[in-house]
Amino acid sequence: MATIEHWIGGEFTAGTSQRRGPVFNPATGEQQHEVVLGAPEDVDAAVAAAKAAFGSWSQASLSKRTKILFAFRELVNAHVKELAEIISDEHGKVLSDAAGEVQRGLEVIEFACGIPQLLKGSYSDQASTGVDVFSFREPLGVCAGITPFNFPAMVPMWMHPVAIACGNTFVLKPSERDPGASNYVAGLWRRAGLPDGVFNVVHGDKTAVDALLQHPDVAAVSFVGSTPIARYIHQQATAGGKRVQALGGAKNHAVVLPDADLDFAAAQLSAAAFGSAGERCMAISAAVAVGKAGDALMSVLSRKAADVVVGAGRDPRSEMGPVITSAAKERIESLIGTGEQQGARVLVDGRGIKVPGHENGFFVGPTVIDRVGTGMDVYTEEIFGPVLSVVRADDVDTAIEVINGNPYGNGTAIFTNDGEAARRFQRGVRVGMIGINVPIPVPMAYYSFGGWKDSLFGEHHIHGPEGIAFYTRGKVVTSRWPHVSTPIEASLHFPTSH
């Protein structure tokens, strides 16, 4: 059985830890690899390699950085298929979905390729008599990324291309559940010409995470995952004086108004709720059916959900694959049962589904639960599975109140042909990313990604303009070059312009 090792200082290493973790194929339920679970000493080695590389990389010209970024972009683009296959085998998502994930990561690399423009400072000539003021931004040092299982290529690419383009070095701690893509990407960085030590990968669990959070040479930490862990990451890292962006969980709502095209809305809801088996931080997990849209929407939506083809990720006929682990499958099915016990109506039940030839796979079918109350477990819990809970509301204002009453504020959407209602919605909801007739409003890479409330800890969203700001700090220079024949008298009072 192959062992997935760390990538430190430009080479693979098993490190010092004897601990190993299983890497399953979710479609078969069988273990396919093992991954080393790093010790604090392995984190020390990775950070040391990154720190040693920072001196030269931070001084590399923008031209050199850009050349490597463009080469990296071309290599990732040329190997989308290979990356998609690794993701599908370890995560379970279908190949087309995995390829789409890589494509969205590519968009961030392309954004980072514009680093000469993105790092341009400002200049004020003659701000005071004979005095000029200018500013520029410098890299922070060693940056760390702690990423989730659900997007093993895309989410790390939200971080390391931007951080590296800004002149930082990087240590990635990917999910131990599907670590293979990160090692493959490390090889592409090297082929692109990135110096050894600029990009490192340390595999592991909480032991490795805590070592990164406590390491004095780590300047900044980026995280995407559940809200409890995001809160923990933020508290621990900021206590050590580190800069932190920690993106947490979600309960994304989609409001359907009576004037909406219900066939269109139901198709979009089905795709947004069940794509990637619902294991997306931007998945629609709660629909709010407004007024008379309710019963008609349920009829169409139930049919759409029942038509989703569930199967192995490598099967080209599959539209939705398994969930990540057997424990996830058990938890999701338990929450469906709890919803039923608490009075909701299970219209489409995905429990107990069996895929021929993959009977031991971790499959849960698309599930639609109607008449869900906001106090039920299926509503309050972040299920992270192919379960769509439907809440009823009398009007758009009540729907807005439902969304604003939820502790999460990652993404939301509205389906309507009423421009006034859409505008009222977009201004009224306290959510970071909003879609109007767009169910998964993930911004393009030249905007920043991030939610509000319990979906974000820290001041900065991820990638885009806020990513550049996060991975750099500003420096302002005030300069004067007096003529030797014109002495300038010093003054003890506070300096003022003149």
Protein Blocks (a to p, Z undefined) as FASTA:
>chain_A
ZZddddeehiacebjbfbdcddddfknopafbdcddddfklmmmmmmmmmmmmmmmmmpc
fklmmmmmmmmmmmmmmmmmmmmmmmmmmnopafklmmmmmmmmmmmmmmmmmmmmmmpc
cddehkbghiacddddddfbjadddddfklmmlmmmmmmmmmmmnopacdddddfklmml
mmmmmmmmmmnopaehkaccdeddfklmmmmmmpmkbmbdcddddfklmmmmmmmmmmno
pacdddddddddddddfkbcfklmmmmmmmmmmgghlpafkbcfbdcdehjllmmmmmmm
mmmmmmpccddfklmkbmbdcdfblklmmmmmmmmmmmmmnopacfbdcehiacehilmb
ccddddddehiafkbmklmpcfkpabdcddddfblklmmmmmmmpmbffbccdddfbfkl
mmmmmmmpccfbdcehiablcdcfkbccddehjlbgcjbdcehjllmmmmpccddddddd
ddfklccdddfbdcddZZ
